[in-house]
Amino acid sequence: MFSKSKPMPASESVPSLPPAVPAVPAKMATGARHTTFSILGSDVVVTGNVAASVDLHVDGKIEGDLKCANLVQGEASEIKGAVTAETAKIAGLLDGSIEAKTLIVHATARITGDVVYETITIENGGKVDGKLSHRRHGAVAAKAPPPLEVVENKSAAL
């Protein structure tokens, strides 16, 4: 009933298939299309505003405002300007305001500026020197009213 199978000659073997190609290419931070994150290395200094539609990992220095999808800041990193992100993990120096739906302040972080958040975690040792403002889920940030303008200046003689 069960017998040993006879080896097949090489001419009758199943043809080999081409090597499998990965369905999704590996994530690369090269500036190419379809990149899912970008990295500013520790040797990079940016003077000016930075806007990224993808996630951003900052190990260098930024002197200007920063807006990105999600931010990860390294311990030795410095950002001097306003930060806006959906999620922010701060581990370095931030000298400016930050607005994030989810904010994680690591133990090595130093934030000097106002913070607007929906959820916040501050690890033991993390420092925040500024006003903390909670934003309710789904609420949009309120814009400051325009500055008052002098329309007519009448001096009164007393």
SEMAR-219282 format. One record per residue (C-alpha): z, y, x. Coordinates in steps of 0.25 Angstrom, whole numbers, padded with zeros to 4 digits, always signed. Last residue first. Layout:
// residues N
ZYX/...
END
This chain:
// residues 158
+0128+0475-0034/+0113+0475-0032/+0107+0461-0036/+0096+0455-0027/+0085+0449-0035/+0078+0437-0028/+0068+0430-0036/+0063+0416-0036/+0072+0410-0025/+0069+0396-0024/+0078+0384-0026/+0074+0371-0019/+0067+0361-0026/+0076+0350-0033/+0079+0338-0024/+0071+0326-0028/+0078+0314-0035/+0076+0301-0029/+0070+0291-0038/+0079+0282-0046/+0075+0267-0046/+0089+0262-0043/+0098+0273-0042/+0099+0282-0030/+0112+0283-0022/+0114+0295-0014/+0121+0294+0000/+0123+0308+0006/+0123+0308+0022/+0129+0302+0034/+0127+0287+0033/+0132+0277+0044/+0131+0262+0045/+0143+0256+0051/+0146+0246+0040/+0132+0244+0033/+0127+0253+0023/+0120+0247+0011/+0113+0256+0001/+0106+0254-0012/+0098+0265-0020/+0098+0275-0008/+0098+0290-0005/+0104+0293+0009/+0106+0307+0014/+0106+0309+0029/+0112+0304+0042/+0110+0289+0042/+0116+0281+0054/+0113+0266+0054/+0119+0256+0063/+0127+0248+0052/+0114+0247+0043/+0112+0257+0032/+0104+0249+0021/+0097+0257+0011/+0090+0252-0002/+0082+0262-0010/+0081+0272+0001/+0082+0287+0004/+0086+0291+0017/+0090+0305+0023/+0090+0309+0037/+0095+0305+0051/+0093+0290+0050/+0099+0283+0063/+0097+0268+0064/+0100+0255+0055/+0094+0260+0041/+0088+0249+0032/+0080+0257+0022/+0074+0252+0009/+0064+0259+0000/+0063+0270+0010/+0064+0285+0012/+0070+0291+0025/+0072+0306+0028/+0072+0310+0043/+0077+0306+0057/+0076+0291+0058/+0082+0284+0071/+0080+0270+0074/+0090+0262+0084/+0096+0254+0073/+0082+0251+0066/+0078+0256+0053/+0072+0248+0042/+0065+0255+0031/+0058+0251+0019/+0046+0257+0011/+0045+0269+0020/+0048+0284+0021/+0053+0291+0034/+0055+0306+0037/+0054+0311+0051/+0060+0308+0065/+0058+0293+0066/+0064+0285+0077/+0062+0270+0081/+0066+0257+0075/+0060+0259+0061/+0056+0248+0052/+0047+0252+0041/+0043+0245+0028/+0029+0250+0022/+0024+0262+0016/+0028+0270+0028/+0030+0285+0030/+0036+0292+0042/+0038+0306+0044/+0037+0313+0058/+0042+0310+0072/+0041+0295+0074/+0048+0289+0086/+0044+0274+0090/+0051+0267+0101/+0060+0259+0092/+0049+0254+0084/+0044+0260+0071/+0040+0247+0062/+0031+0246+0050/+0032+0236+0038/+0023+0229+0029/+0010+0231+0036/-0002+0228+0026/-0011+0237+0035/-0008+0238+0050/+0003+0247+0055/+0007+0236+0065/+0020+0232+0058/+0016+0217+0055/+0020+0208+0044/+0014+0194+0046/+0001+0192+0038/+0003+0185+0024/-0004+0173+0020/-0003+0167+0034/-0016+0160+0038/-0015+0145+0039/-0023+0138+0050/-0036+0133+0046/-0036+0119+0040/-0039+0107+0047/-0049+0097+0042/-0043+0084+0036/-0046+0072+0045/-0058+0064+0043/-0065+0067+0056/-0052+0065+0064/-0051+0050+0059/-0040+0048+0049/-0029+0039+0053/-0027+0027+0044/-0016+0027+0035/-0005+0017+0036/-0004+0009+0023/+0004+0010+0011/+0000+0000+0000/
END
